[in-house]
Amino acid sequence: MTQCLSDGEALYVFRNTEYDEENPDFYNLSYKDFSDGFVGVKTHSTFEGGYRLSQYDLVEIPRHGEIVTYLNIFDEEVYTSGTITENTSWSEDHYLIGDLIIPAGITLEIEDGACLYFAGRHNVKVYGELSFNEGSELQLSHHSSVAALGSDALLFFDWDTSISGYEENLRSVEFPGDRIMSRDGGEIRLGDIVYYVDQPPIVVYSRSDKKWNGFEIEANTGEYTCEFANCDVSGIAGITMAGGNNNGYLNIYYSSFDDCNSIYARDIELLTIAGNDGNHCEFTNFSSYPVFAHSSDIDIQYSDFYENDNDAIHLVYQPIGDEDIGIFNCNIYDNGGNGIYLYSSYVYDCVDNYIYDNDKHGVYGWDGHFWHSFSDNIVENNLQSEFIGKSDFFTHVVNGDNTFNDPDPNNGGNWDQYVLASLDWEIGDDQIPVYGNTISQQNDHTRFYPCWEAFDFTSEAEKSEESQQLDLALGYIQDLEFDSANPVLTDLIENYSESKEAVYALKALYYIENQTEGNFSELRDYIATIQADSLSYLASAKENIVIKTYLKEKNYLTAIADLEERIANLTVEDEILYAQLDEAYCEMMITLAEEDRSSWDELPSKLSPLQDYFAIVADLESQHSTFESEEQPDSECVNSTGLVHFCYPNPFNPTTTIYYKLTEAAKVNVVVYNIKGQLVKTLENSILPEGSHSCIWDGSDETGKQVSSGVFLYKISIKNQTATGKVLMLK
């Protein structure tokens, strides 16, 4: 007897009769998957290349998904569900036909050669321990889950085990994807780092052409750790760990990942990815960001990131910034985005990395910092700038013994023209110290943005008082002497509020608050007392840091309200984009918080809001001016008035030339002053036509007498526009 039945979701094919060798086609039953969405079923004959059912075999052919064959469904030891009531060991394959519960204090072991299958959409809820011993296997299917629930729960996979899934997240409650989960302190551990040497790897893979969810971990209780050691992973969405208030440690050791979406850490204490000199971790063919860390410290060592679609290491928002951790001994190359990307994120150290041949910038920072050192790195041949960010991003590059090199400026669009690029330097600012490094194109004045004069290659530039004061405060911070740093920073902000050093000082106060008490309300009260012109850099920094404090407090509604106001008032497109990124993050966190926890018995996936957020990030960041290769960035210096000008050489001896550009014919006045504001010499005072012009200063005053060495100011006046710059004369 054979039967074919359907419940509207799947076709069930069952054979009840024995096989008759004398009449092989009598009551025969077979099926064949034609791999084009069509499955055929035959009785009384057998499909060539198909599967013939034996007595008591049941085949489930769903409308979507994997065909499942159940062998001898009347074998009671193989088909199971319900609650395990005593310590149990399974040495043969088992099919789940309902939810399986492992209570606290109970252990279920899957032995060598045995596999746990899923006959339908079912959940394994582990409150005790589920251990897959060496040589065993877990095969997820039908949008099922295995979840470690509660602080007594442990889900453990020994060496030479395999884990596979079939179904991807279809962005609905009904089709959440196959997934392995942790809730309320449940521990997930793949391997044991202490004993990994000479052990066969743990293999994680997909049995279909879809990426199943992978691992979704909530680290919301105490000192929580999940570990992946000696794993070979492919075909999953990734590993996601979300903490509460920087709870949780996600450790990945000596593992390789291929064809995944992302390793994502949010609000956890530390993401560790580590190999050693002879055994690197590998991340390749990721469709999103191999490492994406939100408000989470990272410690990445001896790892290779290559041939991924986006940034290799993508770091966002202020982590704690602990000392002696960061990015070390990594090879980062051939990625579709930036090598390392920092937005409002602090990394303590970045040392001994090779960052090359990436499609965007080698190292990019927007309000990001390497807080202690950026040293002994080689950054070269990236298809946009090698190192780019705001001026304070360069602070710990000085004396770093790094190599910055781009011999061919024509491979990656217009930003590839620049080896180093500062996104906010203006005439009148102190030069950015970059000495103590090997910069192969150092003498090519066309290879630096906004101009060669923005950078100090020789340590001979004179530092302003505010810059010296900032250096003092940063020294205190590096030595963790925060009480000494605080008054220096607040004094700098009060006395030099119009300087960019005041902006950096305010960021440093925010960093200190993260490192210490985290009293963000008190910091906001202090920020409210700071006097700053509404259009100044400091005023913008005040708004931005206040919003960041609300993000740290998880006060997302207030943050959104402030962001909406900020977006309405901003005029710089890149600043608007980053405010929109902040808003998108707040919206994602609100969506996650509003999920109906009453349905948690079904263990829903939280992957969909994260996927939405990733898509928004990719879209917004693609619009940033530094990532668009079609537009030519202007390599000349532009004052806040819009007047294009620069001075070269600077420092100089015996002459320097001041260059400027007129958009229309106008009367031009160019004069030089000393630092006391006294007139030294008038260089130009006439009507000039539209176009580029220049005037030479030979270091003499109005009487022709040579002036002493030192800092001088030049001032260009055109109609109602004025622009000033500093120039250093050396003897």
VEXNULUM-721249 format. One record per residue (C-alpha): residue in three letters; x, y, z. Coordinates in steps of 0.001 Angstrom, whole numbers, plus 500000, padded with zeros to 6 digits. Example, Ala and Ser with C-alpha at 12.3 -4.5 7.8 and 13.67 -1.06 7.14 Angstrom:
REM residues 2
ALA512300495500507800
SER513670498940507140
***
This chain:
REM residues 731
MET500000500000500000
THR501256503487499160
GLN499749506827500099
CYS500172510456498990
LEU498548513082501216
SER498826516870501507
ASP498040519432504208
GLY498388522386501833
GLU501947523080502900
ALA503619519831501853
LEU503036516529500074
TYR503571513429502263
VAL504494510186500510
PHE504361506934502561
ARG505091503251501783
ASN503458500620503984
THR504230497443502027
GLU507340495330501888
TYR509438495267498753
ASP508532492303496491
GLU511643491090494668
GLU509547488853492349
ASN507309491798491385
PRO509633494784491790
ASP507195497284490255
PHE504238496118492341
TYR503427498749494987
ASN506631500521494122
LEU507053504094495232
SER509784506600494310
TYR510379510306493890
LYS512890512522492085
ASP513897516116492679
PHE514500517716489282
SER516259520743490900
ASP514063523229489060
GLY511293523527491604
PHE509585520388490319
VAL509440517052492199
GLY508000513923490581
VAL506384510939492381
LYS505892507516490759
THR504117504289491757
HIS504553500902490058
SER507933502039488665
THR511100503790489733
PHE512534507118488584
GLU515949506723487028
GLY518266508562489402
GLY515435508970491931
TYR514890507621495439
ARG512892504417496064
LEU511107504213499402
SER511424501179501654
GLN508677499886503944
TYR507513502484506497
ASP509521505276504880
LEU507873508698504822
VAL508939511521502520
GLU507927515160503184
ILE508011517341500044
PRO507328520963501102
ARG506259523765498796
HIS509480525568499715
GLY512579524111501263
GLU514343520837501706
ILE512814517417501015
VAL513086515241504130
THR513061511436504162
TYR512140509661507395
LEU513382506076507535
ASN511071503559509209
ILE508861505962511092
PHE507692503204513471
ASP511131502921515069
GLU510245504623518361
GLU513881505128519363
VAL514583507319516313
TYR511606509732516300
THR511310511836519400
SER509931514967521063
GLY508948516114524532
THR511019516523527692
ILE514208514640528542
THR513803513620532187
GLU517192512036532917
ASN520763512197531653
THR520651510605528213
SER523035509599525439
TRP521970509065521811
SER524269506944519645
GLU522011506790516561
ASP520228509349514383
HIS517137511019515842
TYR514386512982514064
LEU512470515611515998
ILE508728515450515401
GLY507962518099518016
ASP509720520482520395
LEU512424518949522587
ILE513083520312526092
ILE516206519645528154
PRO515550520880531719
ALA518142522447534018
GLY520362519794535567
ILE519801517333532691
THR522390516474530012
LEU521704515072526543
GLU524750513850524612
ILE524797513157520866
GLU527484510527520305
ASP529996509917517496
GLY528258509105514198
ALA524805510229515347
CYS522845513145513887
LEU519954515218515206
TYR517470515986512399
PHE514298518100512322
ALA511138516531510869
GLY509335519896510860
ARG509537523374512315
HIS510510522533515880
ASN512586524042518675
VAL515157522485520975
LYS515020524392524268
VAL518105523798526365
TYR517913524773530031
GLY520464522126531008
GLU523186520826528679
LEU523135519613525085
SER526511518263524035
PHE527468517158520529
ASN530423514825521018
GLU533240514344518539
GLY531985513037515176
SER528307513922515713
GLU526111516215513648
LEU523271518746513896
GLN521088519344510816
LEU518602522201511138
SER515724522585508683
HIS512130523882508366
HIS512908527227510119
SER513811525453513357
SER515974526512516284
VAL518266525243518998
ALA518393527649521936
ALA520407527813525150
LEU518043529446527643
GLY519116530715531053
SER522385530871532957
ASP522434527086533600
ALA522220526241529901
LEU525144525023527800
LEU525165524123524108
PHE528527522515523338
PHE530057521197520108
ASP533218519108520336
TRP535917518733517679
ASP534999517150514343
THR531300517902514740
SER529261519503511953
ILE526415522005512093
SER524251522776509079
GLY521073524632508241
TYR518858524955505206
GLU516396527831505553
GLU517245531530505437
ASN515385534283507257
LEU512440535334505064
ARG511703538429507145
SER508520537097508702
VAL507392535434511926
GLU506281532389509951
PHE509641531918508229
PRO512353533098510648
GLY515139530879509243
ASP517132528077510843
ARG519025529426513825
ILE521060528675516924
MET520267531047519758
SER521175532104523264
ARG518916533924525695
ASP519258535067529307
GLY522808533833529833
GLY522729530541527947
GLU526253529599526860
ILE527225528486523351
ARG530657526976522937
LEU532206525502519806
GLY535438523783520783
ASP537799524627523622
ILE540684527020523001
VAL542805525239525623
TYR542822521992523628
TYR542543523154520002
VAL546037522079518817
ASP546027519217516272
GLN542252518806516530
PRO539959518448513477
PRO537817521564512941
ILE534166522075513742
VAL532406522570510402
VAL529443524933510012
TYR527830525052506555
SER524627525400504536
ARG522953522459502812
SER521260524794500325
ASP522259527807498253
LYS520781530035500995
LYS522472531506504047
TRP520736530265507170
ASN520769532594510159
GLY523719531154512033
PHE524136532222515685
GLU521990534846517428
ILE523269535534520945
GLU521962537839523659
ALA524583538754526260
ASN522347540531528730
THR523494538958531996
GLY526739539419533924
GLU530122538141532757
TYR528879536245529734
THR531107534445527185
CYS530506532553523936
GLU533427530893522202
PHE534193529631518697
ALA537531527821518421
ASN539008526034515387
CYS535861526406513276
ASP535423526237509506
VAL532313528317508792
SER530463529053505544
GLY526971529758504254
ILE525475531511507299
ALA524210535047507871
GLY526795535253510630
ILE527276535527514359
THR525376538243516198
MET525968539094519857
ALA523949541882521462
GLY524646542996525025
GLY522966545214527542
ASN525416547605529178
ASN528625546296527649
ASN527954542782528890
GLY529416539814527111
TYR532540538455525483
LEU532494536952521996
ASN535694534995521365
ILE536698533631517950
TYR539981531728517761
TYR541846530070514874
SER538755529960512661
SER537926530621509017
PHE534740532200507639
ASP533670532170503993
ASP530503533304502174
CYS528780534827505219
ASN527175538210505888
SER528730539631509059
ILE530158539095512522
TYR528155541706514447
ALA528747542815518049
ARG526580545433519767
ASP526979546784523314
ILE529249543967524452
GLU532407544181526524
LEU534814542721523978
LEU534926541009520593
THR538119538959520345
ILE539300537485517047
ALA542707535852517342
GLY545020533483515575
ASN548782533298515846
ASP551752533870513581
GLY551378530488511902
ASN547598530107512004
HIS545593533201511080
CYS541834533581511285
GLU540387534185507805
PHE537372536166506604
THR536551536102502907
ASN533613536514500510
PHE531386538306503036
SER528458540071501387
SER528364542744504114
TYR530950543724506758
PRO533113540838508052
VAL533424542663511391
PHE530802545236512406
ALA531106546439516019
HIS528729548895517698
SER529800550351521058
SER531981547298521592
ASP535710547025522121
ILE537579544868519669
ASP540818542903519939
ILE541713541487516515
GLN545042539733516084
TYR546661537638513364
SER543655537670511049
ASP543256538026507285
PHE540366539898505641
TYR540212539670501862
GLU537845539635498873
ASN534853540844500883
ASP532176543099499385
ASN532460545969501879
ASP534673547391504640
ALA536774544708506297
ILE536547546140509837
HIS533659548548510470
LEU533588550203513914
VAL530833552537515069
TYR530174554536518274
GLN532149555044521409
PRO533315551847523098
ILE535149551814526412
GLY538477551980524573
ASP540434549761526966
GLU544214549809526812
ASP546390547194525130
ILE543677546023522742
GLY542990546925519143
ILE544030545617515717
PHE547349543803515398
ASN549227541754512792
CYS546372541601510289
ASN546398541452506493
ILE543524543492505054
TYR543352543512501266
ASP541218543265498122
ASN538020544279499917
GLY535213546170498186
GLY535149548944500791
ASN537596550508503226
GLY540249548490504988
ILE539408549929508438
TYR536454552278509028
LEU535851554228512250
TYR532833556415512931
SER532757557955516418
SER534741554972517624
TYR537987554776519580
VAL540517551990519166
TYR543423551919521580
ASP546128550505519278
CYS546533549637515591
VAL549932548032515096
ASP551790545879512539
ASN549002545580509964
TYR549290545387506182
ILE546382547238504546
TYR546460547284500761
ASP544565547033497461
ASN541154547833498973
ASP538573549475496693
LYS538049552518498934
HIS540327554094501529
GLY542940552151503420
VAL542033553675506807
TYR539053556022507196
GLY537927557917510286
TRP535015560270510827
ASP535230561429514444
GLY537168558221515118
HIS540540557833516824
PHE543363555461517509
TRP543705556570521071
HIS547191555308521914
SER549101554476518739
PHE548868553853515033
SER552294552379514351
ASP554358549974512244
ASN551575549606509679
ILE551966549441505910
VAL549100551160504077
GLU549506551176500321
ASN547921550900496885
ASN544348551362498084
LEU542076552708495368
GLN541236555876497253
SER543277557651499956
GLU545626555649502136
PHE544725557466505392
ILE541844559935505615
GLY539905561658508364
LYS539514564873510276
SER542703566502511492
ASP542573564986514972
PHE542416561494513409
PHE546141561907512660
THR547117562593516283
HIS548799559266517030
VAL550217558713513558
VAL553198560927514375
ASN556442558975514990
GLY554532555781514214
ASP557080554315511789
ASN554232553592509360
THR554600553337505607
PHE552083555195503420
ASN552602554526499741
ASP550583554882496550
PRO552840554920493479
ASP549970554960490969
PRO547349557651491659
ASN545112556764488722
ASN543608553404489660
GLY540685554262491917
GLY539109557545490895
ASN539876561049492046
TRP540408560347495753
ASP543209557986494761
GLN545196561129493999
TYR545771561660497733
VAL548040559629499984
LEU546914561501503104
ALA543728563560503366
SER542379565817506092
LEU538662566508505798
ASP538542569672507924
TRP541929571422507754
GLU541844575105506820
ILE544357577846506341
GLY545149579197509788
ASP545085575780511468
ASP548278574265512828
GLN549937571874510432
ILE549095568223511046
PRO552181566360512323
VAL552889563220510280
TYR556659563029510703
GLY558308559844511895
ASN556742557806509075
THR557781556728505587
ILE555579558608503104
SER556871557662499690
GLN555182560541497840
GLN556091563113500510
ASN557729565530498066
ASP554914565400495497
HIS552796568373496448
THR549786567166494443
ARG549305564029496581
PHE547912565557499790
TYR544473566926500608
PRO543470569699500924
CYS547057570744500184
TRP550620569729500920
GLU550990572639503357
ALA548392571103505679
PHE550926568498506869
ASP554121568768508892
PHE556590566214507555
THR559685567443509397
SER558691568304513023
GLU559848571881512391
ALA556430573542512468
GLU555694575705515467
LYS552794574535517619
SER550182576921518925
GLU549538577229522641
GLU546209575433522332
SER547871572559520483
GLN550528572257523184
GLN547837572293525850
LEU545958569515524051
ASP549132567427523823
LEU549547567778527596
ALA546000566565528220
LEU546364563628525818
GLY549530562588527615
TYR547599562468530881
ILE544863560405529250
GLN547351557910527839
ASP548713557452531356
LEU545103557073532632
GLU545530560218534759
PHE542026561462534013
ASP541810563799537010
SER544845565655535685
ALA543509565750532129
ASN540070567164532989
PRO541078570697534087
VAL543489571049531164
LEU540733570129528716
THR538090572399530233
ASP540581575287530352
LEU541400574738526672
ILE537712574793525741
GLU537143577995527708
ASN540149579909526399
TYR540345578650522803
SER536712577975521951
GLU537155578911518295
SER539930576373517721
LYS539671572804516469
GLU541689571812519529
ALA538652572800521621
VAL536547570344519598
TYR539048567557520232
ALA539150568515523920
LEU535373568081524159
LYS535622564664522482
ALA538317563754525002
LEU535997564649527901
TYR533379562335526411
TYR535999559593526132
ILE536986560069529786
GLU533342559829530874
ASN533088556495529047
GLN536249555299530749
THR535154556296534251
GLU531787556948535845
GLY529610557264532755
ASN527757560234534262
PHE526448561540530960
SER523846563799532551
GLU526607565706534318
LEU528566565932531067
ARG525507567385529303
ASP525162569970532073
TYR528770571018531497
ILE528316571157527715
ALA525350573487528193
THR527669576027529877
ILE530117576157526956
GLN529842579367524951
ALA530256578843521207
ASP529172580664518086
SER526219578876516505
LEU528117578281513255
SER531381577164514850
TYR532951573714514922
LEU532552573648518695
ALA528808574304518501
SER528420571385516104
ALA530530569166518369
LYS528374570105521370
GLU525223568971519569
ASN526840565767518351
ILE528238564694521713
VAL524968565413523530
ILE523258563052521068
LYS525953560424521675
THR525311560595525425
TYR521633559822524817
LEU522671556854522682
LYS524858555581525514
GLU521909555908527896
LYS519666554150525349
ASN517356557157525371
TYR516600556714521680
LEU513461558841521471
THR515266561909522826
ALA518197561202520529
ILE515862561032517509
ALA514240564336518438
ASP517646566026518681
LEU518801564377515455
GLU515742565605513559
GLU516479569147514688
ARG520164568762513825
ILE519408567400510351
ALA517042570307509683
ASN519774572838510533
LEU522821571201508975
THR524051572387505584
VAL527008570073504985
GLU525822566928503194
ASP528309564572504857
GLU527279565781508329
ILE523636565180507390
LEU524446561631506269
TYR526040560771509588
ALA523122562234511506
GLN520835560033509397
LEU523007557019510252
ASP522545557795513948
GLU518810558074513441
ALA518687554727511609
TYR520482553077514535
CYS517974554528517003
GLU515079553282514893
MET516564549768514800
MET516994549704518579
ILE513413550883519129
THR512143548181516764
LEU514053545504518659
ALA512781546778522011
GLU509170546758520819
GLU509181543120519704
ASP506444541147521427
ARG508222539046524043
SER504987537150524649
SER505799535172521522
TRP509240534134522737
ASP508098530555523213
GLU508522530391519435
LEU512068531848519732
PRO511707534427516944
SER514735535658515054
LYS515854539274515456
LEU517743539218512175
SER515288541252510075
PRO515756544662511840
LEU519507544148511663
GLN519366543377507942
ASP517269546518507395
TYR519812548586509299
PHE522755547150507343
ALA521009548057504080
ILE520452551647505257
VAL524092551966506366
ALA525377550730503012
ASP523071553093501115
LEU523873556210503172
GLU527606555624503297
SER527752555140499537
GLN526587558767499240
HIS529448560156501337
SER531645562516499350
THR534855560647500164
PHE533440557374498773
GLU532292558805495451
SER535059558517492896
GLU533242560502490189
GLU533717563913491807
GLN537105565598491870
PRO537967566839495378
ASP539621570246495310
SER543246569928496381
GLU543538573618497239
CYS542731575101500651
VAL539265576571501101
ASN538582579011503916
SER535152579011505587
THR534317582071503426
GLY534658579914500301
LEU537799581718499047
VAL540269579227497578
HIS543914579926498513
PHE547145578425499817
CYS550782579276500415
TYR553823577329499203
PRO556440576574500391
ASN555510576769504049
PRO557792576905506072
PHE559972578888503657
ASN563379580453503113
PRO563990582781501341
THR560672583208499428
THR557134581878499441
THR554220582257497025
ILE550609582929498011
TYR548115581483495526
TYR544428582412495294
LYS541525582096492867
LEU538940584704491813
THR535503583673490585
GLU535110587105488972
ALA537123590267488402
ALA537616592166491643
LYS539873594478493603
VAL542285592383495634
ASN544309593348498696
VAL546977590920499967
VAL548982591923503048
VAL551331590265505559
TYR551132590876509335
ASN553281589766512238
ILE551753587871515161
LYS551174591197516989
GLY548856592282514183
GLN551296594908512845
LEU551470595421509076
VAL554667593993507560
LYS554108594360503819
THR551432594878501188
LEU551881592385498356
GLU548875593211496138
ASN546387596073495939
SER544807596243492497
ILE541927595118490297
LEU542551591643488844
PRO540592589536486334
GLU538793586258487075
GLY541072583229487472
SER544120582045489409
HIS546678584530490729
SER549731584588492962
CYS552098586962494713
ILE555569586394496123
TRP556825587427499541
ASP560576587514499927
GLY560568587967503709
SER561072591738503613
ASP559023594569505148
GLU557779597787503482
THR561284599296503714
GLY562914596260502088
LYS564510595095505337
GLN564531591345505998
VAL562340590367508956
SER563325587904511662
SER562259584265511455
GLY558904583345512955
VAL555189582987512282
PHE553415585526510079
LEU549846585926508874
TYR548760586755505379
LYS545323588246504674
ILE543479588271501345
SER540578590735500988
ILE538214590569498002
LYS535027592643498117
ASN533246591441501261
GLN535381588308501617
THR538532587884503669
ALA540756584876504249
THR543839584441506368
GLY546625581911506653
LYS549775581275508644
VAL553215581101507147
LEU556479580208508905
MET559739581857507889
LEU562941579982508765
LYS566511581309508761
***
